[in-house]
Amino acid sequence: MNFLRQGRLADAEGLCRQLLQEHPNHFDALHLLGLIAAQTARSDWAVELLERAIRQRTDVPSAYNTLGNALRDLKRGEEAVAQYSRALALRPDFAEAYLGRSAALLDLCQPAQALADAEAAVALRPAWAGAHLNQGAALRDLKRPADALVCLNAALRLDAQSVAAFVTRGFVLLDLDDPQNATASFESALQLRPDDPRAHCGRAAALLALKRPSEALESSDRAIVLQPAEAAAHANRGAAMQSLGRPEEALASCDRAIALEPSMAAAHNVRAAALIDLLRAEEALTSSNRAIAIQPNFAQAYVNAAGALLDLQRAADALESADQAIALQPQLAAAHVNRGIVLQALTRTAEALASLERAASLEPDSVEAHFNQALCHLQLGQFQPGWKLYEWRQKIGHGAARNWPWPVWTGQESIAGRTVLLHSEQGLGDTVQFCRLAKLVEQLGARVVLSIPKDLCGVLRSLGSSIEVIDEDCTGTEADYQSPLASVPNALDLKDIPAEVPYLSADPERIRRWRKQLGDGGYKVGICWQGSRNKIDLGRSIPLAQFAGLAQIPGVRLISLQKGYGAEQLQALPPHLKVEAPAAGMGSEALQDLAALMANLDLVVTSDTLVAHLAGALGIPTWIALKYAPDWRWLLDREDSPWYPTARLFRQTRVGDWDAVFERIREALVSRVGAF
């Protein structure tokens, strides 16, 4: 025993082994050797030795307590509880047995009984940090985080080197929605033990709450290296990947977490968010519902369920789910954002704005709340507040980030005699829509350089010879200021939309070539039905078959303007739908040819895509078929567009109902062709 007290475990073990060779049933030698085995992570052997010792003497409480510790190390919690109970039956004031049993009961998810034992240990040994630690852990499991924090602070006052107390305190602070101090607590644990997997895992969770996903990913990865089978670490990694806009990797990490712990609601929830971003809404809804089944009061899971339902065009059900999220957690800003987005999809824009304003009041730095407020204001024609809030788009990933060497022109700086570079940041259609504003900047006395995707350069050079148009990949340009194109309305404090058209034009020689190719016969209607394959396009594109009624109108020629994705539908046309496809052969200057082709048409009928903007900018009569809740730029409840005076809008009156839209278009076209 002296060797054991001195920490000379090998010497103590040698003496015990020697004694047991001579006396195989010697209680003290078996007991002491069992204790040494337990302390040196040989728990299986410890159990064997201690059970042999207890067979020799059944009246020694410490033997049962040590056996309980070894069994707990082997994850045999119920057996451990039984041994601690035997120890306490022999010695009711045995503080160590109360502490051990409380730990085993915590492992068995029995926090109420664990709390009673921890409190008994505290009563017997008030200055024992471990007893306060277990008391705090039990209170946390009982959803009493404020009381738990008091106990854990007491544990740390008694033992400032307790890694377990710092870690548990970190999780309690997360429960109290204090990620900043939680991070500090986890980092204190890591200073004491740099390779503690629970501390890395907890730090990742805290950093996620602080919206620091890159650092959270580092901590998650470290936790996984240290403890590969820790499901929470994989779930945190998934959440970090999702926040970083890497949904495929998020999905893989969540799947790993679920494989390790199928009942982890958080992993199912992040999985749902990743699947929404991957446009796999049915699967996302299944994952959200699984998270809710596991944890019925999981507000964030209802938020993701609403998102999936919205993508499935079940807006009424989505609203119900968003409302349930708010009922469960009224202060959850994401739930109010989600409700606002759903209400936008129901064209209840004023109500949507109220929900988004509530979200922003709860979380003033919520990018989603402010950005979606911008969309509501713009859709309501409230341009000045809309443009100001639209600047939040740059924090939400709407547009390609690029570090420019010049200061941003905000509208406050004089630019007379200066060079201002305006750059594209969104889709091609957005660039065509906003490029008109280059002329307004030029009118302030600036030299304007327009940096845009290469495909658009040829067409946009028709803005005017004084505006320099360059490929966005070009280097060597010099400027005094720069601005994203979509920020120009805010810089100009734009109240009214400059709607003079055409502000673009096609090359005359190309127009002549296309006129010759098309010929003069018939009423030529250019059609486009498909936009880009992304989330924005959900519900926006139109099956080509919907144009069949237009093809039946005598004298009408349907001419495809479709390029890329969607053009494959031309290969499976029904017999009664004839569509000419001259655009199929367009090469590297396709948009210049497309503009020239449009200039030879009598009308363009299109979905909400680049073709709609290009036709409108060219001043060509354009009919745009819009989904029930269209993009903000088409406003609400009107057939005209302040952006494109030659456009006419045909709106869905029910979600997904293109039949009624195209019947109205057919009737209007019959009338137009008759007048022609």
ChimeraX attribute file (.defattr): number of C-alpha atoms within 10 A of each C-alpha:
attribute: neighborCount
match mode: 1-to-1
recipient: residues
	/A:1	14
	/A:2	9
	/A:3	13
	/A:4	15
	/A:5	9
	/A:6	9
	/A:7	11
	/A:8	12
	/A:9	19
	/A:10	12
	/A:11	11
	/A:12	21
	/A:13	20
	/A:14	12
	/A:15	15
	/A:16	22
	/A:17	15
	/A:18	13
	/A:19	16
	/A:20	17
	/A:21	10
	/A:22	9
	/A:23	13
	/A:24	13
	/A:25	16
	/A:26	17
	/A:27	20
	/A:28	17
	/A:29	24
	/A:30	27
	/A:31	25
	/A:32	22
	/A:33	25
	/A:34	30
	/A:35	25
	/A:36	21
	/A:37	22
	/A:38	23
	/A:39	15
	/A:40	11
	/A:41	13
	/A:42	16
	/A:43	22
	/A:44	15
	/A:45	16
	/A:46	27
	/A:47	22
	/A:48	15
	/A:49	23
	/A:50	28
	/A:51	19
	/A:52	18
	/A:53	25
	/A:54	18
	/A:55	10
	/A:56	14
	/A:57	13
	/A:58	14
	/A:59	14
	/A:60	15
	/A:61	21
	/A:62	20
	/A:63	27
	/A:64	27
	/A:65	28
	/A:66	27
	/A:67	30
	/A:68	30
	/A:69	29
	/A:70	28
	/A:71	23
	/A:72	22
	/A:73	17
	/A:74	15
	/A:75	14
	/A:76	16
	/A:77	22
	/A:78	16
	/A:79	15
	/A:80	27
	/A:81	25
	/A:82	17
	/A:83	24
	/A:84	28
	/A:85	21
	/A:86	22
	/A:87	27
	/A:88	21
	/A:89	13
	/A:90	15
	/A:91	15
	/A:92	13
	/A:93	16
	/A:94	20
	/A:95	21
	/A:96	21
	/A:97	29
	/A:98	28
	/A:99	28
	/A:100	28
	/A:101	29
	/A:102	31
	/A:103	30
	/A:104	28
	/A:105	23
	/A:106	20
	/A:107	16
	/A:108	15
	/A:109	14
	/A:110	16
	/A:111	24
	/A:112	16
	/A:113	15
	/A:114	28
	/A:115	25
	/A:116	15
	/A:117	25
	/A:118	30
	/A:119	21
	/A:120	20
	/A:121	26
	/A:122	22
	/A:123	14
	/A:124	16
	/A:125	17
	/A:126	13
	/A:127	15
	/A:128	18
	/A:129	23
	/A:130	25
	/A:131	32
	/A:132	28
	/A:133	29
	/A:134	31
	/A:135	31
	/A:136	31
	/A:137	30
	/A:138	28
	/A:139	22
	/A:140	21
	/A:141	18
	/A:142	15
	/A:143	13
	/A:144	16
	/A:145	22
	/A:146	15
	/A:147	14
	/A:148	26
	/A:149	25
	/A:150	14
	/A:151	23
	/A:152	28
	/A:153	19
	/A:154	20
	/A:155	27
	/A:156	20
	/A:157	13
	/A:158	16
	/A:159	15
	/A:160	16
	/A:161	16
	/A:162	19
	/A:163	22
	/A:164	21
	/A:165	28
	/A:166	27
	/A:167	27
	/A:168	26
	/A:169	30
	/A:170	31
	/A:171	27
	/A:172	27
	/A:173	22
	/A:174	21
	/A:175	16
	/A:176	14
	/A:177	13
	/A:178	16
	/A:179	22
	/A:180	15
	/A:181	15
	/A:182	27
	/A:183	26
	/A:184	15
	/A:185	24
	/A:186	28
	/A:187	20
	/A:188	20
	/A:189	28
	/A:190	20
	/A:191	13
	/A:192	14
	/A:193	14
	/A:194	12
	/A:195	16
	/A:196	20
	/A:197	22
	/A:198	24
	/A:199	28
	/A:200	28
	/A:201	30
	/A:202	28
	/A:203	32
	/A:204	32
	/A:205	31
	/A:206	28
	/A:207	22
	/A:208	21
	/A:209	17
	/A:210	14
	/A:211	14
	/A:212	16
	/A:213	23
	/A:214	17
	/A:215	15
	/A:216	27
	/A:217	26
	/A:218	17
	/A:219	24
	/A:220	29
	/A:221	20
	/A:222	19
	/A:223	28
	/A:224	20
	/A:225	14
	/A:226	15
	/A:227	16
	/A:228	14
	/A:229	16
	/A:230	19
	/A:231	24
	/A:232	25
	/A:233	31
	/A:234	28
	/A:235	32
	/A:236	33
	/A:237	34
	/A:238	31
	/A:239	33
	/A:240	30
	/A:241	24
	/A:242	22
	/A:243	20
	/A:244	15
	/A:245	14
	/A:246	16
	/A:247	23
	/A:248	16
	/A:249	17
	/A:250	28
	/A:251	26
	/A:252	18
	/A:253	26
	/A:254	29
	/A:255	21
	/A:256	20
	/A:257	26
	/A:258	21
	/A:259	13
	/A:260	16
	/A:261	16
	/A:262	14
	/A:263	16
	/A:264	20
	/A:265	24
	/A:266	25
	/A:267	30
	/A:268	28
	/A:269	30
	/A:270	32
	/A:271	31
	/A:272	31
	/A:273	28
	/A:274	29
	/A:275	23
	/A:276	23
	/A:277	19
	/A:278	16
	/A:279	17
	/A:280	16
	/A:281	22
	/A:282	17
	/A:283	15
	/A:284	28
	/A:285	26
	/A:286	17
	/A:287	25
	/A:288	30
	/A:289	21
	/A:290	19
	/A:291	27
	/A:292	21
	/A:293	14
	/A:294	15
	/A:295	15
	/A:296	14
	/A:297	16
	/A:298	20
	/A:299	24
	/A:300	23
	/A:301	31
	/A:302	29
	/A:303	29
	/A:304	31
	/A:305	33
	/A:306	31
	/A:307	30
	/A:308	29
	/A:309	23
	/A:310	22
	/A:311	22
	/A:312	18
	/A:313	16
	/A:314	17
	/A:315	22
	/A:316	16
	/A:317	16
	/A:318	28
	/A:319	25
	/A:320	15
	/A:321	25
	/A:322	29
	/A:323	21
	/A:324	19
	/A:325	28
	/A:326	21
	/A:327	14
	/A:328	16
	/A:329	15
	/A:330	14
	/A:331	16
	/A:332	18
	/A:333	24
	/A:334	24
	/A:335	30
	/A:336	27
	/A:337	29
	/A:338	31
	/A:339	30
	/A:340	30
	/A:341	31
	/A:342	28
	/A:343	22
	/A:344	24
	/A:345	24
	/A:346	19
	/A:347	18
	/A:348	15
	/A:349	23
	/A:350	16
	/A:351	15
	/A:352	25
	/A:353	25
	/A:354	17
	/A:355	23
	/A:356	30
	/A:357	21
	/A:358	18
	/A:359	27
	/A:360	21
	/A:361	14
	/A:362	17
	/A:363	15
	/A:364	13
	/A:365	12
	/A:366	19
	/A:367	19
	/A:368	21
	/A:369	29
	/A:370	25
	/A:371	22
	/A:372	25
	/A:373	29
	/A:374	27
	/A:375	25
	/A:376	29
	/A:377	22
	/A:378	22
	/A:379	22
	/A:380	18
	/A:381	19
	/A:382	14
	/A:383	23
	/A:384	19
	/A:385	17
	/A:386	23
	/A:387	24
	/A:388	17
	/A:389	21
	/A:390	23
	/A:391	18
	/A:392	21
	/A:393	18
	/A:394	17
	/A:395	13
	/A:396	12
	/A:397	12
	/A:398	13
	/A:399	15
	/A:400	10
	/A:401	10
	/A:402	8
	/A:403	5
	/A:404	12
	/A:405	11
	/A:406	14
	/A:407	12
	/A:408	17
	/A:409	20
	/A:410	16
	/A:411	16
	/A:412	8
	/A:413	10
	/A:414	12
	/A:415	18
	/A:416	14
	/A:417	12
	/A:418	16
	/A:419	18
	/A:420	26
	/A:421	28
	/A:422	27
	/A:423	24
	/A:424	22
	/A:425	24
	/A:426	16
	/A:427	16
	/A:428	18
	/A:429	17
	/A:430	17
	/A:431	23
	/A:432	24
	/A:433	21
	/A:434	18
	/A:435	24
	/A:436	22
	/A:437	19
	/A:438	22
	/A:439	18
	/A:440	16
	/A:441	20
	/A:442	20
	/A:443	12
	/A:444	13
	/A:445	14
	/A:446	22
	/A:447	22
	/A:448	24
	/A:449	22
	/A:450	25
	/A:451	23
	/A:452	25
	/A:453	18
	/A:454	15
	/A:455	15
	/A:456	21
	/A:457	20
	/A:458	18
	/A:459	23
	/A:460	24
	/A:461	18
	/A:462	15
	/A:463	18
	/A:464	14
	/A:465	8
	/A:466	12
	/A:467	18
	/A:468	16
	/A:469	26
	/A:470	22
	/A:471	16
	/A:472	15
	/A:473	9
	/A:474	10
	/A:475	8
	/A:476	5
	/A:477	9
	/A:478	12
	/A:479	18
	/A:480	17
	/A:481	21
	/A:482	21
	/A:483	22
	/A:484	21
	/A:485	24
	/A:486	25
	/A:487	24
	/A:488	22
	/A:489	22
	/A:490	20
	/A:491	17
	/A:492	16
	/A:493	16
	/A:494	14
	/A:495	14
	/A:496	12
	/A:497	13
	/A:498	14
	/A:499	16
	/A:500	13
	/A:501	17
	/A:502	18
	/A:503	18
	/A:504	21
	/A:505	22
	/A:506	22
	/A:507	15
	/A:508	11
	/A:509	10
	/A:510	17
	/A:511	20
	/A:512	15
	/A:513	13
	/A:514	19
	/A:515	17
	/A:516	11
	/A:517	11
	/A:518	17
	/A:519	10
	/A:520	10
	/A:521	9
	/A:522	14
	/A:523	18
	/A:524	20
	/A:525	25
	/A:526	26
	/A:527	25
	/A:528	26
	/A:529	25
	/A:530	25
	/A:531	23
	/A:532	16
	/A:533	12
	/A:534	10
	/A:535	13
	/A:536	11
	/A:537	13
	/A:538	16
	/A:539	18
	/A:540	22
	/A:541	23
	/A:542	21
	/A:543	11
	/A:544	19
	/A:545	15
	/A:546	16
	/A:547	23
	/A:548	19
	/A:549	16
	/A:550	21
	/A:551	18
	/A:552	15
	/A:553	15
	/A:554	12
	/A:555	14
	/A:556	17
	/A:557	20
	/A:558	25
	/A:559	23
	/A:560	20
	/A:561	24
	/A:562	24
	/A:563	19
	/A:564	10
	/A:565	11
	/A:566	18
	/A:567	18
	/A:568	11
	/A:569	14
	/A:570	17
	/A:571	7
	/A:572	10
	/A:573	14
	/A:574	10
	/A:575	7
	/A:576	11
	/A:577	18
	/A:578	17
	/A:579	19
	/A:580	15
	/A:581	16
	/A:582	16
	/A:583	18
	/A:584	14
	/A:585	8
	/A:586	13
	/A:587	10
	/A:588	9
	/A:589	14
	/A:590	18
	/A:591	21
	/A:592	23
	/A:593	22
	/A:594	24
	/A:595	24
	/A:596	24
	/A:597	24
	/A:598	27
	/A:599	23
	/A:600	20
	/A:601	19
	/A:602	16
	/A:603	22
	/A:604	26
	/A:605	27
	/A:606	27
	/A:607	22
	/A:608	26
	/A:609	21
	/A:610	21
	/A:611	30
	/A:612	25
	/A:613	24
	/A:614	26
	/A:615	29
	/A:616	29
	/A:617	26
	/A:618	21
	/A:619	20
	/A:620	24
	/A:621	20
	/A:622	27
	/A:623	25
	/A:624	27
	/A:625	25
	/A:626	23
	/A:627	25
	/A:628	21
	/A:629	23
	/A:630	20
	/A:631	18
	/A:632	16
	/A:633	16
	/A:634	24
	/A:635	20
	/A:636	19
	/A:637	10
	/A:638	11
	/A:639	14
	/A:640	18
	/A:641	17
	/A:642	16
	/A:643	20
	/A:644	27
	/A:645	18
	/A:646	20
	/A:647	25
	/A:648	18
	/A:649	20
	/A:650	23
	/A:651	24
	/A:652	19
	/A:653	14
	/A:654	13
	/A:655	15
	/A:656	15
	/A:657	14
	/A:658	22
	/A:659	13
	/A:660	15
	/A:661	20
	/A:662	20
	/A:663	15
	/A:664	14
	/A:665	21
	/A:666	19
	/A:667	13
	/A:668	12
	/A:669	18
	/A:670	18
	/A:671	11
	/A:672	12
	/A:673	15
	/A:674	10
	/A:675	7
	/A:676	8
